[in-house]
């Protein structure tokens, strides 16, 4: 499967997915750690991809998303943004609403 097809498939199959450095249990950078903490506070399941495990995916996703840095959070197949944006959404309560809505829609 082409790397762009892999990305599309991951986004279609996972209502909430974060491309990050490391794993939620062992983040490999502070930005990924803070973003995962904000996601965990929403109380819903989410998928993750450790971009450090796949250099091809790491480079292709930057082009696919037109977003040069990690982490990258996607909700409902759409790029939400990186750490700063996610933390702002978390502080305003919008992140929880977005995550819960995506989880509910995935159940339907």
DOMIVO-522272 format. One line per field, with one value per atom (N, C-alpha, C, O, CB): residue number from 0; residue in one letter; x, y, z. Coordinates in pm, 1 decimal. Glycine has a CB too. Layout:
// residues N
n = c(NUM; ...)
res = c(a; ...)
x = c(X; ...)
y = c(Y; ...)
z = c(Z; ...)
// end
This chain:
// residues 108
n = c(0; 0; 0; 0; 0; 1; 1; 1; 1; 1; 2; 2; 2; 2; 2; 3; 3; 3; 3; 3; 4; 4; 4; 4; 4; 5; 5; 5; 5; 5; 6; 6; 6; 6; 6; 7; 7; 7; 7; 7; 8; 8; 8; 8; 8; 9; 9; 9; 9; 9; 10; 10; 10; 10; 10; 11; 11; 11; 11; 11; 12; 12; 12; 12; 12; 13; 13; 13; 13; 13; 14; 14; 14; 14; 14; 15; 15; 15; 15; 15; 16; 16; 16; 16; 16; 17; 17; 17; 17; 17; 18; 18; 18; 18; 18; 19; 19; 19; 19; 19; 20; 20; 20; 20; 20; 21; 21; 21; 21; 21; 22; 22; 22; 22; 22; 23; 23; 23; 23; 23; 24; 24; 24; 24; 24; 25; 25; 25; 25; 25; 26; 26; 26; 26; 26; 27; 27; 27; 27; 27; 28; 28; 28; 28; 28; 29; 29; 29; 29; 29; 30; 30; 30; 30; 30; 31; 31; 31; 31; 31; 32; 32; 32; 32; 32; 33; 33; 33; 33; 33; 34; 34; 34; 34; 34; 35; 35; 35; 35; 35; 36; 36; 36; 36; 36; 37; 37; 37; 37; 37; 38; 38; 38; 38; 38; 39; 39; 39; 39; 39; 40; 40; 40; 40; 40; 41; 41; 41; 41; 41; 42; 42; 42; 42; 42; 43; 43; 43; 43; 43; 44; 44; 44; 44; 44; 45; 45; 45; 45; 45; 46; 46; 46; 46; 46; 47; 47; 47; 47; 47; 48; 48; 48; 48; 48; 49; 49; 49; 49; 49; 50; 50; 50; 50; 50; 51; 51; 51; 51; 51; 52; 52; 52; 52; 52; 53; 53; 53; 53; 53; 54; 54; 54; 54; 54; 55; 55; 55; 55; 55; 56; 56; 56; 56; 56; 57; 57; 57; 57; 57; 58; 58; 58; 58; 58; 59; 59; 59; 59; 59; 60; 60; 60; 60; 60; 61; 61; 61; 61; 61; 62; 62; 62; 62; 62; 63; 63; 63; 63; 63; 64; 64; 64; 64; 64; 65; 65; 65; 65; 65; 66; 66; 66; 66; 66; 67; 67; 67; 67; 67; 68; 68; 68; 68; 68; 69; 69; 69; 69; 69; 70; 70; 70; 70; 70; 71; 71; 71; 71; 71; 72; 72; 72; 72; 72; 73; 73; 73; 73; 73; 74; 74; 74; 74; 74; 75; 75; 75; 75; 75; 76; 76; 76; 76; 76; 77; 77; 77; 77; 77; 78; 78; 78; 78; 78; 79; 79; 79; 79; 79; 80; 80; 80; 80; 80; 81; 81; 81; 81; 81; 82; 82; 82; 82; 82; 83; 83; 83; 83; 83; 84; 84; 84; 84; 84; 85; 85; 85; 85; 85; 86; 86; 86; 86; 86; 87; 87; 87; 87; 87; 88; 88; 88; 88; 88; 89; 89; 89; 89; 89; 90; 90; 90; 90; 90; 91; 91; 91; 91; 91; 92; 92; 92; 92; 92; 93; 93; 93; 93; 93; 94; 94; 94; 94; 94; 95; 95; 95; 95; 95; 96; 96; 96; 96; 96; 97; 97; 97; 97; 97; 98; 98; 98; 98; 98; 99; 99; 99; 99; 99; 100; 100; 100; 100; 100; 101; 101; 101; 101; 101; 102; 102; 102; 102; 102; 103; 103; 103; 103; 103; 104; 104; 104; 104; 104; 105; 105; 105; 105; 105; 106; 106; 106; 106; 106; 107; 107; 107; 107; 107)
res = c(x; x; x; x; x; x; x; x; x; x; x; x; x; x; x; x; x; x; x; x; x; x; x; x; x; x; x; x; x; x; x; x; x; x; x; x; x; x; x; x; x; x; x; x; x; x; x; x; x; x; x; x; x; x; x; x; x; x; x; x; x; x; x; x; x; x; x; x; x; x; x; x; x; x; x; x; x; x; x; x; x; x; x; x; x; x; x; x; x; x; x; x; x; x; x; x; x; x; x; x; x; x; x; x; x; x; x; x; x; x; x; x; x; x; x; x; x; x; x; x; x; x; x; x; x; x; x; x; x; x; x; x; x; x; x; x; x; x; x; x; x; x; x; x; x; x; x; x; x; x; x; x; x; x; x; x; x; x; x; x; x; x; x; x; x; x; x; x; x; x; x; x; x; x; x; x; x; x; x; x; x; x; x; x; x; x; x; x; x; x; x; x; x; x; x; x; x; x; x; x; x; x; x; x; x; x; x; x; x; x; x; x; x; x; x; x; x; x; x; x; x; x; x; x; x; x; x; x; x; x; x; x; x; x; x; x; x; x; x; x; x; x; x; x; x; x; x; x; x; x; x; x; x; x; x; x; x; x; x; x; x; x; x; x; x; x; x; x; x; x; x; x; x; x; x; x; x; x; x; x; x; x; x; x; x; x; x; x; x; x; x; x; x; x; x; x; x; x; x; x; x; x; x; x; x; x; x; x; x; x; x; x; x; x; x; x; x; x; x; x; x; x; x; x; x; x; x; x; x; x; x; x; x; x; x; x; x; x; x; x; x; x; x; x; x; x; x; x; x; x; x; x; x; x; x; x; x; x; x; x; x; x; x; x; x; x; x; x; x; x; x; x; x; x; x; x; x; x; x; x; x; x; x; x; x; x; x; x; x; x; x; x; x; x; x; x; x; x; x; x; x; x; x; x; x; x; x; x; x; x; x; x; x; x; x; x; x; x; x; x; x; x; x; x; x; x; x; x; x; x; x; x; x; x; x; x; x; x; x; x; x; x; x; x; x; x; x; x; x; x; x; x; x; x; x; x; x; x; x; x; x; x; x; x; x; x; x; x; x; x; x; x; x; x; x; x; x; x; x; x; x; x; x; x; x; x; x; x; x; x; x; x; x; x; x; x; x; x; x; x; x; x; x; x; x; x; x; x; x; x; x; x; x; x; x; x; x; x; x; x; x; x; x; x; x; x; x; x; x; x; x; x; x; x; x; x; x; x; x; x)
x = c(84.6; 0.0; 88.8; 187.6; -96.1; 52.0; 120.9; 110.3; 10.7; 60.8; 211.6; 214.5; 98.1; 43.6; 348.3; 59.4; -55.4; -184.8; -274.9; -65.7; -194.5; -310.9; -313.6; -420.2; -309.1; -196.6; -187.4; -239.1; -316.3; -41.5; -197.0; -242.1; -393.7; -462.7; -170.8; -445.0; -589.8; -665.8; -768.3; -623.8; -615.8; -679.7; -680.6; -781.8; -608.7; -569.2; -561.2; -660.5; -725.7; -419.0; -673.0; -764.8; -910.0; -994.0; -739.8; -940.1; -1077.3; -1117.9; -1233.4; -1092.2; -1023.8; -1054.4; -1055.4; -1106.6; -955.3; -1000.0; -985.7; -1044.5; -989.9; -837.9; -1156.8; -1219.6; -1129.3; -1138.0; -1349.4; -1042.9; -947.1; -812.3; -797.0; -990.4; -714.8; -581.8; -476.4; -490.5; -566.5; -372.5; -260.5; -134.6; -100.6; -241.4; -66.9; 64.9; 163.7; 167.7; 87.0; 243.1; 325.3; 461.9; 486.7; 255.3; 549.5; 679.7; 666.0; 646.5; 791.6; 676.5; 661.4; 519.7; 447.2; 697.1; 482.0; 349.1; 281.7; 349.0; 357.6; 150.8; 85.0; 145.5; 152.5; -64.4; 188.4; 247.8; 392.2; 443.4; 240.9; 458.0; 598.4; 627.5; 695.7; 689.8; 575.6; 601.0; 750.1; 820.3; 519.5; 796.4; 938.1; 969.0; 1081.4; 987.4; 868.9; 894.0; 786.5; 677.3; 896.1; 817.4; 725.2; 596.3; 489.9; 792.1; 605.3; 485.6; 389.1; 268.4; 522.5; 443.2; 359.0; 299.5; 182.7; 439.6; 378.1; 330.2; 213.5; 112.7; 445.0; 225.7; 119.2; -7.0; -118.6; 167.8; 11.8; -102.0; -177.1; -300.1; -56.6; -104.9; -166.7; -239.7; -348.0; -60.7; -182.7; -250.0; -383.6; -483.4; -161.1; -385.9; -510.6; -612.1; -730.8; -483.5; -565.6; -655.5; -709.9; -829.0; -583.4; -623.2; -665.9; -771.0; -860.6; -545.4; -759.4; -854.5; -995.2; -1092.5; -806.6; -1006.5; -1138.4; -1216.5; -1338.6; -1121.8; -1148.9; -1216.6; -1263.0; -1344.3; -1331.3; -1214.2; -1251.7; -1126.3; -1013.8; -1322.5; -1150.0; -1038.8; -989.5; -1066.3; -1080.3; -860.6; -802.9; -689.7; -630.4; -751.6; -661.9; -552.6; -428.6; -436.3; -590.4; -315.0; -190.3; -98.6; -109.3; -120.8; -8.3; 97.3; 226.7; 238.7; 71.3; 323.5; 455.5; 533.9; 579.9; 529.6; 549.3; 614.9; 764.7; 829.3; 592.6; 819.8; 961.6; 987.0; 1100.8; 1010.1; 881.7; 894.2; 889.6; 919.9; 785.1; 852.0; 833.8; 875.2; 795.8; 687.3; 999.5; 1053.8; 977.7; 956.3; 1201.7; 937.1; 862.3; 730.1; 694.4; 836.3; 657.6; 531.3; 555.6; 480.4; 461.8; 659.7; 692.1; 708.9; 657.7; 819.7; 780.0; 803.3; 679.3; 647.1; 921.9; 609.5; 491.9; 378.9; 307.2; 443.1; 362.5; 253.2; 272.1; 174.1; 241.6; 396.5; 422.2; 369.7; 313.8; 573.3; 387.9; 340.9; 188.9; 119.7; 409.1; 137.6; -5.5; -85.1; -188.1; -34.1; -36.0; -108.9; -71.2; -141.8; -85.8; 38.9; 96.1; 124.1; 112.6; -0.3; 160.9; 192.3; 330.0; 346.4; 82.7; 430.3; 568.3; 612.3; 720.1; 657.4; 530.9; 577.2; 485.7; 375.9; 586.9; 534.8; 459.1; 452.0; 542.8; 524.2; 344.1; 237.3; 138.5; 133.2; 164.1; 59.7; -50.9; -175.0; -176.9; -20.3; -277.8; -402.6; -507.3; -528.9; -453.1; -572.1; -680.5; -807.0; -805.5; -646.4; -915.4; -1046.6; -1141.1; -1153.5; -1098.2; -1208.1; -1297.8; -1227.7; -1286.0; -1407.9; -1102.4; -1025.5; -967.4; -900.5; -1110.0; -992.6; -944.7; -833.7; -841.4; -1061.1; -731.0; -622.9; -674.2; -728.5; -504.1; -656.0; -690.4; -570.8; -584.9; -733.6; -453.4; -331.7; -233.7; -242.1; -363.5; -140.1; -35.9; -61.9; -174.4; 97.5; 42.2; 32.3; -35.1; -128.7; 169.4; 9.1; -45.1; -195.3; -271.0; 27.3; -237.2; -379.1; -460.4; -567.2; -399.8; -409.6; -480.1; -494.7; -600.8; -405.7; -389.3; -396.7; -496.2; -567.8; -257.8; -501.2; -600.4; -741.6; -828.9; -578.5; -763.8; -896.3; -931.8; -1047.7; -900.5; -832.1; -854.9; -896.8; -990.9; -728.6; -826.3; -855.9; -995.3; -1060.8; -752.0; -1040.8; -1172.9; -1285.5; -1403.0; -1176.1; -1249.9; -1351.0; -1391.5; -1465.1; -1472.5; -1343.7; -1381.5; -1324.5; -1388.5; -1334.9; -1205.0; -1143.0; -1229.8; -1252.5; -1002.8; -1278.1; -1362.3; -1488.4; -1529.2; -1399.2; -1549.9; -1669.0; -1638.5; -1715.7; -1724.2; -1526.6; -1489.2; -1461.7; -1506.8; -1366.3; -1387.8; -1351.6; -1475.4; -1492.8; -1248.4; -1560.8; -1683.1; -1776.9; -1839.4; -1756.1; -1786.6; -1871.3; -1818.2; -1896.1; -1879.0; -1687.2; -1627.2; -1646.8; -1675.9; -1476.8; -1631.3; -1649.4; -1794.3; -1821.0; -1607.8; -1887.9; -2030.6; -2066.5; -2140.8; -2117.6; -2014.4; -2042.8; -1984.6; -2044.9; -1985.9; -1870.8; -1808.5; -1891.8; -1892.1; -1666.4; -1961.8; -2045.5; -2172.0; -2225.7; -2082.7; -2219.2; -2346.9; -2337.4; -2436.2; -2393.4)
y = c(-118.8; 0.0; 124.6; 132.2; 0.1; 220.4; 349.4; 420.5; 404.7; 438.1; 497.9; 562.9; 660.9; 673.1; 636.8; 730.0; 820.5; 743.4; 790.0; 907.3; 625.0; 539.3; 490.1; 478.4; 418.9; 462.0; 420.8; 531.7; 505.9; 384.7; 653.6; 768.0; 783.7; 797.7; 898.6; 781.4; 794.9; 686.3; 713.1; 789.6; 564.9; 452.5; 471.9; 447.0; 322.1; 515.7; 540.6; 647.7; 634.6; 582.3; 752.8; 861.9; 817.7; 859.5; 981.5; 733.7; 685.1; 588.0; 586.9; 617.4; 507.3; 402.2; 450.2; 380.8; 291.2; 567.2; 616.1; 755.8; 851.4; 616.5; 768.7; 900.4; 1003.7; 1123.0; 888.0; 957.3; 1045.5; 974.6; 864.5; 1078.9; 1038.3; 979.4; 1088.3; 1198.5; 905.3; 1054.7; 1146.6; 1082.6; 968.8; 1184.4; 1158.1; 1119.2; 1189.6; 1312.4; 1157.6; 1110.8; 1167.6; 1101.8; 1000.4; 1153.3; 1161.0; 1102.0; 1018.6; 1071.6; 1212.1; 887.1; 796.8; 742.4; 740.0; 867.6; 699.0; 642.7; 721.5; 795.4; 490.2; 707.0; 777.1; 740.7; 825.0; 745.2; 616.0; 573.1; 618.9; 629.7; 422.9; 645.7; 685.6; 787.0; 755.0; 562.3; 909.7; 1011.8; 1045.2; 1044.6; 1139.0; 1074.0; 1101.7; 1250.3; 1286.8; 1025.2; 1335.9; 1480.1; 1547.7; 1493.7; 1538.4; 1663.4; 1734.8; 1776.2; 1775.4; 1855.4; 1812.7; 1853.2; 1735.7; 1750.8; 1908.9; 1619.0; 1499.7; 1465.1; 1427.1; 1380.6; 1477.6; 1446.0; 1536.7; 1488.5; 1460.6; 1666.1; 1759.4; 1738.1; 1748.2; 1903.2; 1708.6; 1685.5; 1559.7; 1559.5; 1674.1; 1453.6; 1328.7; 1348.7; 1293.5; 1217.9; 1425.7; 1452.8; 1521.4; 1487.3; 1540.1; 1617.7; 1688.6; 1591.7; 1597.5; 1806.7; 1503.0; 1404.6; 1307.4; 1276.5; 1327.8; 1259.1; 1164.6; 1226.6; 1157.5; 1117.4; 1354.8; 1424.0; 1426.6; 1451.3; 1567.5; 1401.7; 1400.4; 1273.7; 1270.9; 1411.6; 1170.2; 1048.7; 955.5; 866.8; 1085.1; 972.8; 884.7; 814.3; 861.1; 965.4; 701.2; 628.3; 702.7; 769.7; 484.2; 689.9; 747.9; 657.8; 582.3; 892.6; 667.8; 591.7; 679.5; 802.1; 541.4; 614.0; 689.0; 615.8; 494.7; 709.0; 692.2; 636.7; 701.4; 823.8; 661.9; 615.9; 663.7; 689.4; 595.5; 560.8; 815.9; 850.2; 820.3; 818.4; 996.2; 797.0; 762.3; 620.9; 586.1; 775.2; 539.1; 401.6; 391.4; 285.7; 316.7; 499.7; 492.0; 624.3; 718.0; 457.7; 630.6; 753.1; 794.4; 913.4; 734.5; 696.5; 727.6; 795.6; 896.0; 598.8; 741.6; 801.0; 940.3; 1033.9; 710.3; 952.3; 1080.2; 1191.3; 1301.7; 1067.0; 1162.3; 1262.7; 1283.4; 1396.7; 1221.6; 1175.2; 1185.5; 1262.4; 1337.6; 1046.3; 1244.4; 1311.6; 1462.7; 1537.2; 1259.1; 1508.7; 1653.5; 1712.7; 1822.4; 1682.5; 1639.5; 1684.8; 1670.6; 1762.0; 1604.1; 1557.1; 1528.1; 1636.1; 1683.1; 1389.2; 1674.1; 1767.2; 1913.9; 2004.0; 1731.1; 1937.0; 2072.6; 2128.7; 2249.1; 2167.5; 2040.4; 2078.8; 2021.5; 1899.5; 2026.5; 2106.1; 2058.0; 1992.1; 1933.0; 2170.4; 2001.5; 1955.0; 1847.7; 1822.4; 2072.2; 1786.4; 1684.1; 1724.5; 1789.9; 1542.9; 1685.8; 1595.5; 1661.7; 1784.0; 1544.4; 1574.6; 1619.1; 1542.2; 1419.2; 1595.4; 1616.1; 1554.6; 1567.5; 1675.3; 1618.9; 1454.5; 1450.9; 1405.5; 1308.4; 1357.8; 1474.7; 1435.8; 1431.9; 1529.6; 1535.4; 1317.8; 1301.9; 1315.2; 1363.5; 1401.9; 1272.4; 1276.7; 1411.9; 1426.2; 1232.4; 1512.6; 1648.4; 1685.8; 1656.0; 1750.2; 1751.5; 1798.5; 1907.9; 2008.6; 1849.6; 1886.7; 1988.8; 2080.1; 2202.4; 1924.4; 2020.7; 2098.0; 2028.8; 1908.5; 2234.4; 2108.2; 2058.1; 2092.7; 2124.1; 2112.2; 2086.7; 2101.6; 2231.6; 2228.1; 2094.3; 2344.1; 2472.8; 2483.2; 2527.4; 2587.0; 2442.3; 2449.4; 2354.1; 2390.3; 2416.5; 2232.1; 2133.2; 2183.2; 2167.4; 1998.1; 2243.4; 2293.5; 2409.2; 2418.9; 2338.7; 2495.8; 2604.4; 2547.9; 2592.9; 2698.9; 2449.3; 2386.3; 2314.7; 2313.4; 2286.8; 2256.0; 2186.6; 2284.8; 2259.1; 2110.5; 2396.9; 2496.9; 2556.3; 2590.1; 2607.9; 2569.2; 2628.0; 2525.1; 2561.7; 2691.6; 2396.7; 2291.3; 2238.1; 2139.9; 2342.4; 2302.4; 2261.2; 2124.5; 2048.6; 2365.0; 2092.9; 1965.8; 1849.3; 1755.2; 1955.5; 1854.7; 1747.7; 1733.5; 1621.8; 1774.4; 1844.6; 1840.4; 1775.1; 1691.9; 1981.7; 1812.5; 1759.0; 1608.8; 1532.0; 1832.4; 1568.4; 1427.2; 1342.9; 1236.3; 1409.5; 1389.7; 1314.8; 1304.8; 1201.0; 1381.4; 1411.1; 1409.0; 1308.5; 1235.3; 1549.6; 1304.5; 1209.6; 1066.0; 977.0; 1239.5; 1043.4; 909.4; 864.1; 748.5; 906.6; 956.4; 924.3; 892.6; 798.2; 1042.2; 970.4; 948.8; 814.4; 746.7; 1064.5; 775.8; 648.9; 530.5; 424.6; 640.2; 548.5; 442.0; 420.7; 310.0; 474.8; 527.5; 521.3; 438.0; 423.7; 661.4)
z = c(0.0; 0.0; 0.0; 73.0; 122.9; -82.0; -89.9; 45.4; 115.9; -204.0; 81.5; 213.5; 229.8; 339.5; 234.0; 123.9; 133.5; 153.7; 223.5; 8.2; 92.8; 114.0; 259.5; 319.9; 15.4; 313.8; 454.6; 545.5; 637.9; 492.0; 519.3; 599.7; 588.3; 689.3; 554.6; 465.7; 445.3; 519.6; 582.2; 296.1; 512.4; 579.7; 731.2; 796.6; 543.7; 786.2; 930.6; 972.1; 1075.7; 970.8; 893.5; 926.3; 915.3; 995.1; 834.9; 817.2; 799.9; 910.4; 953.1; 664.2; 956.2; 1053.1; 1198.1; 1285.9; 1039.0; 1223.3; 1360.5; 1373.4; 1318.3; 1403.0; 1446.6; 1458.5; 1526.9; 1497.9; 1535.4; 1617.5; 1684.0; 1678.9; 1731.8; 1833.4; 1614.8; 1602.3; 1616.0; 1563.0; 1467.3; 1687.3; 1704.3; 1648.4; 1680.6; 1853.4; 1564.6; 1515.8; 1607.5; 1613.8; 1362.1; 1678.1; 1784.7; 1790.4; 1725.2; 1918.9; 1869.2; 1896.6; 2023.6; 2133.0; 1911.4; 2006.3; 2119.4; 2125.8; 2026.2; 2249.9; 2245.5; 2268.8; 2381.2; 2453.1; 2304.3; 2397.4; 2508.0; 2644.8; 2734.2; 2507.6; 2659.9; 2786.2; 2801.0; 2912.4; 2798.1; 2688.0; 2690.8; 2580.0; 2482.7; 2676.2; 2594.9; 2493.1; 2485.7; 2586.8; 2523.1; 2365.4; 2345.2; 2326.6; 2292.3; 2226.0; 2349.2; 2350.3; 2434.6; 2452.3; 2205.1; 2485.3; 2572.5; 2504.0; 2565.7; 2627.8; 2375.3; 2303.0; 2288.9; 2308.0; 2164.9; 2255.3; 2245.7; 2381.5; 2390.1; 2191.2; 2487.1; 2622.8; 2661.3; 2712.8; 2725.8; 2637.3; 2674.6; 2591.2; 2642.1; 2659.2; 2462.7; 2375.6; 2418.2; 2422.2; 2229.8; 2449.7; 2493.9; 2626.7; 2646.2; 2507.6; 2716.7; 2844.7; 2820.7; 2884.1; 2936.3; 2729.6; 2697.9; 2637.2; 2669.4; 2600.4; 2549.6; 2488.8; 2592.3; 2592.2; 2378.6; 2680.2; 2783.1; 2875.3; 2923.9; 2865.0; 2898.5; 2986.4; 2925.9; 2997.1; 3013.8; 2796.4; 2730.2; 2764.4; 2748.8; 2577.4; 2810.3; 2854.0; 2744.2; 2769.9; 2934.3; 2623.7; 2512.5; 2459.4; 2476.8; 2398.3; 2394.6; 2334.9; 2212.1; 2142.9; 2298.1; 2186.4; 2066.1; 2017.3; 2094.2; 2092.7; 1889.2; 1829.2; 1824.6; 1831.6; 1686.7; 1812.7; 1798.4; 1702.4; 1683.2; 1935.5; 1642.5; 1559.5; 1606.8; 1613.1; 1405.2; 1639.9; 1678.8; 1550.9; 1486.0; 1772.0; 1514.7; 1389.5; 1392.0; 1287.2; 1358.4; 1510.4; 1520.0; 1468.5; 1436.9; 1665.0; 1459.8; 1410.9; 1259.1; 1203.9; 1469.7; 1190.1; 1046.5; 981.5; 973.0; 1012.3; 936.4; 878.1; 752.0; 728.5; 845.9; 670.9; 547.7; 581.7; 520.1; 465.1; 679.3; 723.0; 781.4; 754.5; 827.3; 860.1; 924.0; 821.0; 839.3; 1007.6; 713.5; 609.4; 522.5; 487.0; 522.0; 488.0; 401.0; 468.6; 402.6; 361.1; 598.9; 668.7; 670.7; 667.6; 811.0; 675.7; 670.4; 540.2; 539.2; 684.6; 430.2; 299.3; 292.2; 247.2; 184.7; 336.4; 331.8; 406.1; 357.8; 392.6; 523.1; 608.7; 587.1; 632.4; 751.9; 518.6; 507.9; 647.2; 670.2; 430.0; 739.3; 877.1; 907.8; 906.5; 980.0; 935.7; 941.7; 1073.0; 1078.9; 914.8; 1177.0; 1307.9; 1366.0; 1316.5; 1404.6; 1471.9; 1545.7; 1691.2; 1742.4; 1531.0; 1758.6; 1717.8; 1622.5; 1608.9; 1839.3; 1556.4; 1471.7; 1517.0; 1516.5; 1317.5; 1555.7; 1599.1; 1489.3; 1434.0; 1730.0; 1459.0; 1361.8; 1431.5; 1507.2; 1242.8; 1406.3; 1458.5; 1339.7; 1265.8; 1571.0; 1321.7; 1207.8; 1074.4; 977.3; 1215.8; 1069.6; 945.6; 910.6; 808.3; 834.9; 995.4; 968.3; 1066.5; 1185.7; 977.2; 1014.1; 1100.2; 1192.1; 1146.8; 1016.4; 1322.4; 1421.5; 1441.3; 1443.4; 1556.5; 1455.7; 1472.4; 1563.6; 1588.6; 1525.8; 1612.9; 1700.4; 1845.5; 1884.4; 1658.2; 1923.6; 2068.6; 2111.2; 2191.0; 2129.6; 2061.0; 2105.2; 2079.5; 2165.9; 2034.8; 1960.3; 1925.3; 2012.1; 2061.7; 1776.4; 2030.3; 2112.3; 2255.6; 2316.0; 2110.4; 2310.7; 2448.2; 2459.8; 2559.4; 2496.0; 2360.6; 2361.0; 2357.7; 2431.9; 2241.0; 2271.5; 2261.6; 2391.6; 2433.1; 2143.4; 2454.6; 2581.3; 2690.4; 2765.4; 2624.3; 2698.5; 2801.1; 2784.4; 2883.0; 2797.4; 2659.6; 2634.5; 2646.3; 2648.1; 2496.2; 2654.2; 2660.5; 2523.7; 2514.2; 2731.7; 2418.4; 2282.9; 2245.5; 2172.9; 2182.2; 2294.4; 2259.2; 2305.4; 2229.3; 2320.7; 2428.4; 2480.4; 2395.6; 2363.9; 2627.4; 2358.9; 2274.5; 2140.0; 2092.3; 2253.4; 2078.8; 1948.6; 1956.4; 1871.4; 1894.7; 2058.6; 2073.9; 2102.2; 2043.2; 2186.9; 2191.7; 2224.8; 2104.7; 2083.1; 2342.4; 2027.8; 1907.4; 1805.5; 1744.5; 1844.0; 1786.5; 1692.1; 1740.6; 1660.7; 1673.4; 1869.2; 1925.2; 1910.0; 1877.1; 2073.6; 1934.4; 1924.1; 1778.4; 1751.5; 1977.4; 1686.6; 1545.9; 1500.1; 1416.8; 1461.3; 1552.2; 1514.8; 1563.1; 1500.3; 1572.1; 1673.8; 1730.4; 1648.2; 1643.0; 1875.2; 1583.9; 1510.5; 1383.5; 1311.5; 1475.1)
// end
